[in-house]
């Protein structure tokens, strides 16, 4: 089912989203857009949602490369495609899921799922 044809109130995404735990200092940097950190809203096996500001310009369908920082010294280079643009948030789909970095991202997703039950 395409995203546009999903009935109202029905999840349109193909992958389950997980909110990023506040205890992680997870962020992304788009090198071609400058070295400013953009913080994540949610993550899924299919893509990421990023909190944006007025000066952050992304266009639907654009292919971009980002560095996904799990902490300040550990980054995963990922290829993304802009899937959704809204005020204050941009959604990206993974453009290349055959890389080792994407495999490491999936392992991080699994860790988020396991740690969620220990939140206070």
C-alpha positions in Angstrom: 0.0 0.0 0.0 1.5 3.4 -0.9 1.9 6.0 1.7 -0.6 8.3 0.0 -3.4 5.7 -0.1 -3.3 4.5 3.5 -6.6 5.1 5.3 -6.4 7.9 8.0 -5.1 6.6 11.3 -3.5 3.5 9.7 0.3 3.3 9.9 1.7 3.9 6.4 5.3 2.9 7.1 6.6 -0.5 6.1 8.9 -0.7 9.1 8.0 -0.2 12.8 9.4 3.1 14.1 11.2 3.4 17.5 11.6 6.6 19.4 15.3 7.4 20.1 15.9 7.1 23.8 16.9 10.4 25.3 19.8 8.6 27.2 21.5 8.2 23.8 23.1 11.3 22.3 22.3 10.2 18.8 22.4 12.7 15.9 23.2 12.9 12.2 25.4 15.2 10.2 24.9 15.9 6.5 28.4 16.9 5.4 27.2 18.7 2.2 24.8 20.7 4.4 27.4 21.8 7.0 28.6 20.2 10.2 25.6 21.1 12.3 24.1 18.3 14.3 20.4 17.3 13.5 18.7 15.2 16.2 16.6 12.2 15.5 13.0 11.9 16.1 12.6 8.2 15.4 14.4 5.4 13.6 13.2 2.2 11.8 14.7 -0.4 9.6 13.4 1.5 6.6 14.6 5.0 7.5 15.0 7.8 10.0 13.0 10.9 11.0 15.1 14.0 11.8 14.1 17.2 13.6 14.8 20.2 11.3 14.8 24.0 11.5 13.7 26.7 9.0 17.2 26.8 7.4 17.3 23.1 6.8 16.3 22.6 3.1 15.6 19.1 1.9 13.5 18.2 -1.2 11.5 15.1 -1.7 13.4 12.4 -3.6 16.9 13.9 -3.0 19.6 11.4 -2.4 21.9 12.4 0.5 24.7 11.0 2.5 24.8 11.3 6.3 27.0 10.3 9.2 24.8 8.7 11.9 26.5 9.3 15.2 25.7 6.8 18.0 28.0 8.8 20.2 30.5 11.6 19.5 33.2 9.2 18.3 31.2 6.4 16.6 29.6 7.2 13.3 28.0 5.1 10.6 28.0 6.5 7.0 24.6 6.0 5.5 23.0 6.7 2.1 19.5 8.2 2.4 16.7 9.4 0.1 14.3 12.2 1.3 10.8 10.6 1.6 8.8 13.2 3.5 9.3 16.9 4.3 7.2 18.7 6.9 7.6 21.7 9.1 10.1 20.8 11.8 10.8 17.3 10.6 12.1 15.4 7.5 11.8 11.7 6.9 14.4 9.7 5.0 14.4 6.2 3.6 17.6 4.1 3.4 18.9 4.3 -0.2 21.5 1.4 0.2 20.8 -1.4 2.5 23.7 -3.6 1.4 26.4 -1.9 3.4 28.1 -2.9 6.6 27.1 0.5 8.1 23.5 -0.4 7.5 24.0 -3.8 9.1 25.5 -2.0 12.2 22.5 0.4 12.2 20.1 -2.6 12.3 22.1 -4.0 15.3 21.7 -0.6 17.0 17.9 -0.8 16.4 17.9 -4.2 18.0 19.7 -2.8 21.0 17.1 0.0 21.3 14.4 -2.6 21.4 16.2 -4.6 24.1 16.9 -1.5 26.3 13.4 0.0 26.1 12.1 -2.4 28.7 14.5 -1.0 31.3 13.4 2.6 31.0 12.1 4.1 34.2 
